[in-house]
Amino acid sequence: MLRVGLTGGLGSGKTTVAGMFQELGAYVLSADEIARGLMQPGEPVFAGIVKTFGPGVVREDGTLNRAELARLAFAGGRVDELNKIVHPATIARQEEMVAAIYDKDPRAVVIVESALIFETKHSKGWRARFDKIILVRASEEAKIARFVERSGGGDVVALKAEAKRRLAQMIPDDQKTMMCDFVVMNDGTLERLREQVKKIWAKLAPAS
């Protein structure tokens, strides 16, 4: 089995790239989706977040107010506090899922899509978790524009400022590039993006 980390900054398009790899035959695990599941009421991660950030991050229906949590974490300079709660549990769940895939398909290519592969503090280190790393890059202008678009409206100036604040808390792409095995540039068309993905897949997929 090949364990591949797929990373990229906010708005880079890594989810689109992950979908393309899935179409080609990869098993794709989304760190965001796993984390969202762990943030549901009744989960230890949910309890840890409420204990740390207070009852104000809980909606009337008892679920987590992710927008308020993001505001407190990113605008309030408390990202590390949130990450210390969420990341260890998310990584542990990822490893459980990867092991289950291996039991079913020992020759699988498993791609873990995560924005914070390098930023996450993990006792084993990212190289112990992955055999290969793929970085999805895009210009800062493209990243910010995508963030604003997917936010679904609102104060564009404030959204742009929020995007810049979040990007500033990530390791720059130039630095990440030196630690990656493959780089995908996502400043062009979907067709060009798909061509790059296919070329990388040809190097990752087991020979038939």
Salt bridges, closest charged atoms under 4 A:
GLU23 OE1 - ARG194 NH1 3.00
GLU68 OE2 - ARG71 NH2 2.72
GLU81 OE2 - ARG78 NE 2.98
GLU95 OE2 - LYS124 NZ 3.76
GLU96 OE1 - ARG93 NE 3.56
GLU119 OE2 - LYS176 NZ 3.27
ASP131 OD1 - ARG3 NH2 3.15
GLU162 OE1 - ARG165 NH2 2.22
GLU162 OE2 - ARG166 NE 2.74
ASP173 OD2 - ARG137 NE 3.95
ASP173 OD2 - LYS143 NZ 2.75
ASP174 OD1 - ARG137 NH2 2.80
ASP181 OD2 - ARG127 NH2 3.28
GLU195 OE1 - ARG192 NH1 3.45
